[in-house]
């Protein structure tokens, strides 16, 4: 995550043809995974430390 964004993500939105955007609890894609495809972060609200786009 960019500086200042660790544990700050409260929502996510897909972009273009992106089908999912998993959010990870820890740096370097570790810990719990929330396969976000919607505007609600559920249990990962303000807990994302890394994410991927695909």
Biopython code that builds the backbone (N, CA, C, O; Angstrom):
import numpy as np
from Bio.PDB.StructureBuilder import StructureBuilder

atoms = [
    (1, "UNK", "N", (0.845, -1.174, 0.000)),
    (1, "UNK", "CA", (0.000, 0.000, 0.000)),
    (1, "UNK", "C", (0.892, 1.239, 0.000)),
    (1, "UNK", "O", (1.990, 1.220, 0.556)),
    (2, "UNK", "N", (0.424, 2.295, -0.614)),
    (2, "UNK", "CA", (1.181, 3.542, -0.566)),
    (2, "UNK", "C", (1.309, 4.048, 0.874)),
    (2, "UNK", "O", (0.497, 3.714, 1.737)),
    (3, "UNK", "N", (2.307, 4.832, 1.108)),
    (3, "UNK", "CA", (2.522, 5.392, 2.437)),
    (3, "UNK", "C", (1.248, 6.079, 2.930)),
    (3, "UNK", "O", (0.626, 6.855, 2.205)),
    (4, "UNK", "N", (0.872, 5.781, 4.170)),
    (4, "UNK", "CA", (-0.304, 6.398, 4.774)),
    (4, "UNK", "C", (-1.612, 5.654, 4.517)),
    (4, "UNK", "O", (-2.653, 6.072, 5.023)),
    (5, "UNK", "N", (-1.591, 4.554, 3.741)),
    (5, "UNK", "CA", (-2.812, 3.826, 3.412)),
    (5, "UNK", "C", (-2.935, 2.493, 4.133)),
    (5, "UNK", "O", (-3.954, 1.821, 3.968)),
    (6, "UNK", "N", (-1.963, 2.079, 4.916)),
    (6, "UNK", "CA", (-2.053, 0.816, 5.638)),
    (6, "UNK", "C", (-3.217, 0.861, 6.620)),
    (6, "UNK", "O", (-3.313, 1.778, 7.435)),
    (7, "UNK", "N", (-4.100, -0.131, 6.542)),
    (7, "UNK", "CA", (-5.275, -0.230, 7.427)),
    (7, "UNK", "C", (-6.209, 0.975, 7.330)),
    (7, "UNK", "O", (-6.811, 1.370, 8.329)),
    (8, "UNK", "N", (-6.337, 1.564, 6.134)),
    (8, "UNK", "CA", (-7.193, 2.733, 5.938)),
    (8, "UNK", "C", (-8.295, 2.510, 4.908)),
    (8, "UNK", "O", (-9.202, 3.336, 4.811)),
    (9, "UNK", "N", (-8.251, 1.425, 4.135)),
    (9, "UNK", "CA", (-9.213, 1.213, 3.050)),
    (9, "UNK", "C", (-10.598, 0.878, 3.609)),
    (9, "UNK", "O", (-10.752, -0.060, 4.392)),
    (10, "UNK", "N", (-11.593, 1.652, 3.199)),
    (10, "UNK", "CA", (-12.969, 1.446, 3.661)),
    (10, "UNK", "C", (-13.913, 1.019, 2.543)),
    (10, "UNK", "O", (-15.036, 0.596, 2.814)),
    (11, "UNK", "N", (-13.468, 1.125, 1.277)),
    (11, "UNK", "CA", (-14.286, 0.691, 0.155)),
    (11, "UNK", "C", (-13.383, 0.418, -1.043)),
    (11, "UNK", "O", (-12.226, 0.839, -1.083)),
    (12, "UNK", "N", (-13.938, -0.291, -2.011)),
    (12, "UNK", "CA", (-13.191, -0.604, -3.228)),
    (12, "UNK", "C", (-14.188, -0.700, -4.369)),
    (12, "UNK", "O", (-15.335, -1.101, -4.172)),
    (13, "UNK", "N", (-13.746, -0.332, -5.556)),
    (13, "UNK", "CA", (-14.626, -0.392, -6.710)),
    (13, "UNK", "C", (-13.862, -0.988, -7.876)),
    (13, "UNK", "O", (-12.705, -0.633, -8.103)),
    (14, "UNK", "N", (-14.499, -1.901, -8.629)),
    (14, "UNK", "CA", (-13.819, -2.492, -9.775)),
    (14, "UNK", "C", (-13.599, -1.442, -10.846)),
    (14, "UNK", "O", (-14.336, -0.460, -10.932)),
    (15, "UNK", "N", (-12.588, -1.658, -11.655)),
    (15, "UNK", "CA", (-12.239, -0.713, -12.707)),
    (15, "UNK", "C", (-12.161, -1.438, -14.040)),
    (15, "UNK", "O", (-11.474, -2.454, -14.146)),
    (16, "UNK", "N", (-12.838, -0.945, -15.041)),
    (16, "UNK", "CA", (-12.806, -1.468, -16.406)),
    (16, "UNK", "C", (-13.152, -2.956, -16.418)),
    (16, "UNK", "O", (-14.258, -3.325, -16.024)),
    (17, "UNK", "N", (-12.243, -3.814, -16.856)),
    (17, "UNK", "CA", (-12.537, -5.249, -16.947)),
    (17, "UNK", "C", (-12.067, -6.020, -15.713)),
    (17, "UNK", "O", (-12.088, -7.251, -15.711)),
    (18, "UNK", "N", (-11.654, -5.328, -14.694)),
    (18, "UNK", "CA", (-11.210, -5.982, -13.471)),
    (18, "UNK", "C", (-12.371, -6.755, -12.847)),
    (18, "UNK", "O", (-13.437, -6.188, -12.610)),
    (19, "UNK", "N", (-12.169, -8.038, -12.581)),
    (19, "UNK", "CA", (-13.255, -8.854, -12.039)),
    (19, "UNK", "C", (-13.182, -8.999, -10.528)),
    (19, "UNK", "O", (-14.195, -9.285, -9.889)),
    (20, "UNK", "N", (-12.025, -8.812, -9.955)),
    (20, "UNK", "CA", (-11.931, -8.854, -8.505)),
    (20, "UNK", "C", (-10.680, -8.118, -8.029)),
    (20, "UNK", "O", (-9.748, -7.878, -8.796)),
    (21, "UNK", "N", (-10.685, -7.779, -6.788)),
    (21, "UNK", "CA", (-9.621, -6.977, -6.189)),
    (21, "UNK", "C", (-9.384, -7.480, -4.767)),
    (21, "UNK", "O", (-9.844, -6.855, -3.811)),
    (22, "UNK", "N", (-8.665, -8.614, -4.612)),
    (22, "UNK", "CA", (-8.475, -9.147, -3.260)),
    (22, "UNK", "C", (-7.653, -8.214, -2.368)),
    (22, "UNK", "O", (-6.645, -7.643, -2.785)),
    (23, "UNK", "N", (-8.114, -8.086, -1.155)),
    (23, "UNK", "CA", (-7.425, -7.290, -0.140)),
    (23, "UNK", "C", (-6.838, -8.241, 0.893)),
    (23, "UNK", "O", (-7.490, -9.202, 1.301)),
    (24, "UNK", "N", (-5.621, -7.977, 1.311)),
    (24, "UNK", "CA", (-4.897, -8.853, 2.235)),
    (24, "UNK", "C", (-4.665, -8.143, 3.563)),
    (24, "UNK", "O", (-4.415, -6.938, 3.610)),
    (25, "UNK", "N", (-4.753, -8.905, 4.621)),
    (25, "UNK", "CA", (-4.601, -8.367, 5.968)),
    (25, "UNK", "C", (-3.178, -7.880, 6.241)),
    (25, "UNK", "O", (-2.987, -6.898, 6.958)),
    (26, "UNK", "N", (-2.170, -8.565, 5.672)),
    (26, "UNK", "CA", (-0.762, -8.249, 5.945)),
    (26, "UNK", "C", (-0.036, -7.774, 4.694)),
    (26, "UNK", "O", (-0.527, -7.936, 3.577)),
    (27, "UNK", "N", (1.134, -7.189, 4.894)),
    (27, "UNK", "CA", (2.002, -6.789, 3.782)),
    (27, "UNK", "C", (2.394, -8.002, 2.953)),
    (27, "UNK", "O", (2.355, -9.134, 3.437)),
    (28, "UNK", "N", (2.772, -7.759, 1.699)),
    (28, "UNK", "CA", (3.240, -8.810, 0.788)),
    (28, "UNK", "C", (2.219, -9.923, 0.603)),
    (28, "UNK", "O", (2.588, -11.090, 0.470)),
    (29, "UNK", "N", (0.934, -9.569, 0.595)),
    (29, "UNK", "CA", (-0.170, -10.485, 0.287)),
    (29, "UNK", "C", (-0.296, -11.633, 1.280)),
    (29, "UNK", "O", (-0.589, -12.764, 0.891)),
    (30, "UNK", "N", (-0.080, -11.351, 2.542)),
    (30, "UNK", "CA", (-0.186, -12.367, 3.585)),
    (30, "UNK", "C", (-1.410, -12.173, 4.461)),
    (30, "UNK", "O", (-2.106, -11.163, 4.365)),
    (31, "UNK", "N", (-1.661, -13.145, 5.309)),
    (31, "UNK", "CA", (-2.765, -13.080, 6.259)),
    (31, "UNK", "C", (-4.103, -13.359, 5.610)),
    (31, "UNK", "O", (-4.170, -13.981, 4.550)),
    (32, "UNK", "N", (-5.168, -12.901, 6.244)),
    (32, "UNK", "CA", (-6.526, -13.117, 5.750)),
    (32, "UNK", "C", (-6.722, -12.422, 4.404)),
    (32, "UNK", "O", (-6.125, -11.378, 4.143)),
    (33, "UNK", "N", (-7.565, -13.014, 3.553)),
    (33, "UNK", "CA", (-7.861, -12.468, 2.228)),
    (33, "UNK", "C", (-9.357, -12.166, 2.143)),
    (33, "UNK", "O", (-10.190, -12.987, 2.526)),
    (34, "UNK", "N", (-9.683, -10.983, 1.638)),
    (34, "UNK", "CA", (-11.077, -10.630, 1.386)),
    (34, "UNK", "C", (-11.208, -10.397, -0.112)),
    (34, "UNK", "O", (-10.673, -9.413, -0.624)),
    (35, "UNK", "N", (-11.911, -11.284, -0.836)),
    (35, "UNK", "CA", (-12.015, -11.166, -2.298)),
    (35, "UNK", "C", (-13.016, -10.091, -2.702)),
    (35, "UNK", "O", (-14.110, -10.409, -3.168)),
    (36, "UNK", "N", (-12.668, -8.867, -2.535)),
    (36, "UNK", "CA", (-13.578, -7.746, -2.737)),
    (36, "UNK", "C", (-14.001, -7.581, -4.192)),
    (36, "UNK", "O", (-13.167, -7.512, -5.095)),
    (37, "UNK", "N", (-15.300, -7.521, -4.397)),
    (37, "UNK", "CA", (-15.873, -7.228, -5.713)),
    (37, "UNK", "C", (-16.948, -6.156, -5.598)),
    (37, "UNK", "O", (-17.683, -5.895, -6.551)),
    (38, "UNK", "N", (-17.035, -5.541, -4.431)),
    (38, "UNK", "CA", (-18.131, -4.599, -4.201)),
    (38, "UNK", "C", (-17.644, -3.370, -3.435)),
    (38, "UNK", "O", (-16.453, -3.232, -3.155)),
    (39, "UNK", "N", (-18.571, -2.487, -3.105)),
    (39, "UNK", "CA", (-18.207, -1.254, -2.412)),
    (39, "UNK", "C", (-18.015, -1.441, -0.913)),
    (39, "UNK", "O", (-17.430, -0.576, -0.262)),
    (40, "UNK", "N", (-18.494, -2.548, -0.350)),
    (40, "UNK", "CA", (-18.347, -2.800, 1.078)),
    (40, "UNK", "C", (-17.125, -3.671, 1.347)),
    (40, "UNK", "O", (-16.887, -4.645, 0.633)),
    (41, "UNK", "N", (-16.367, -3.331, 2.352)),
    (41, "UNK", "CA", (-15.176, -4.105, 2.687)),
    (41, "UNK", "C", (-15.462, -5.181, 3.732)),
    (41, "UNK", "O", (-14.587, -5.993, 4.032)),
    (42, "UNK", "N", (-16.653, -5.200, 4.280)),
    (42, "UNK", "CA", (-17.003, -6.230, 5.257)),
    (42, "UNK", "C", (-16.016, -6.291, 6.411)),
    (42, "UNK", "O", (-15.679, -5.264, 7.000)),
    (43, "UNK", "N", (-15.551, -7.495, 6.735)),
    (43, "UNK", "CA", (-14.650, -7.696, 7.872)),
    (43, "UNK", "C", (-13.276, -7.084, 7.661)),
    (43, "UNK", "O", (-12.520, -6.926, 8.620)),
    (44, "UNK", "N", (-12.932, -6.733, 6.410)),
    (44, "UNK", "CA", (-11.620, -6.144, 6.127)),
    (44, "UNK", "C", (-11.640, -4.613, 6.160)),
    (44, "UNK", "O", (-10.649, -3.977, 5.801)),
    (45, "UNK", "N", (-12.743, -4.024, 6.581)),
    (45, "UNK", "CA", (-12.813, -2.567, 6.669)),
    (45, "UNK", "C", (-11.677, -2.032, 7.532)),
    (45, "UNK", "O", (-11.534, -2.420, 8.691)),
    (46, "UNK", "N", (-10.882, -1.151, 6.970)),
    (46, "UNK", "CA", (-9.732, -0.538, 7.653)),
    (46, "UNK", "C", (-8.705, -1.567, 8.128)),
    (46, "UNK", "O", (-8.046, -1.344, 9.144)),
    (47, "UNK", "N", (-8.553, -2.694, 7.413)),
    (47, "UNK", "CA", (-7.569, -3.701, 7.782)),
    (47, "UNK", "C", (-6.671, -4.114, 6.627)),
    (47, "UNK", "O", (-5.808, -4.973, 6.803)),
    (48, "UNK", "N", (-6.850, -3.524, 5.447)),
    (48, "UNK", "CA", (-6.056, -3.890, 4.274)),
    (48, "UNK", "C", (-4.623, -3.376, 4.385)),
    (48, "UNK", "O", (-4.384, -2.201, 4.662)),
    (49, "UNK", "N", (-3.663, -4.302, 4.158)),
    (49, "UNK", "CA", (-2.257, -3.923, 4.161)),
    (49, "UNK", "C", (-1.603, -4.141, 2.794)),
    (49, "UNK", "O", (-0.517, -3.622, 2.538)),
    (50, "UNK", "N", (-2.262, -4.911, 1.913)),
    (50, "UNK", "CA", (-1.813, -5.076, 0.534)),
    (50, "UNK", "C", (-3.006, -5.528, -0.295)),
    (50, "UNK", "O", (-3.980, -6.056, 0.243)),
    (51, "UNK", "N", (-2.927, -5.318, -1.625)),
    (51, "UNK", "CA", (-4.021, -5.694, -2.507)),
    (51, "UNK", "C", (-3.492, -5.997, -3.904)),
    (51, "UNK", "O", (-2.394, -5.578, -4.269)),
    (52, "UNK", "N", (-4.281, -6.724, -4.672)),
    (52, "UNK", "CA", (-3.947, -7.043, -6.060)),
    (52, "UNK", "C", (-5.120, -6.674, -6.937)),
    (52, "UNK", "O", (-6.264, -6.681, -6.483)),
    (53, "UNK", "N", (-4.849, -6.352, -8.192)),
    (53, "UNK", "CA", (-5.896, -6.058, -9.170)),
    (53, "UNK", "C", (-5.796, -7.041, -10.311)),
    (53, "UNK", "O", (-4.706, -7.277, -10.832)),
    (54, "UNK", "N", (-6.929, -7.625, -10.712)),
    (54, "UNK", "CA", (-6.922, -8.519, -11.861)),
    (54, "UNK", "C", (-8.275, -8.551, -12.530)),
    (54, "UNK", "O", (-8.456, -9.256, -13.523)),
]
sb = StructureBuilder()
sb.init_structure("model")
sb.init_model(0)
sb.init_chain("A")
sb.init_seg("    ")
for serial, (resi, resn, name, xyz) in enumerate(atoms, 1):
    if name == "N":
        sb.init_residue(resn, " ", resi, " ")
    sb.init_atom(name, np.array(xyz, "f"), 0.0, 1.0, " ", f" {name:<3s}", serial, name[0])
structure = sb.get_structure()
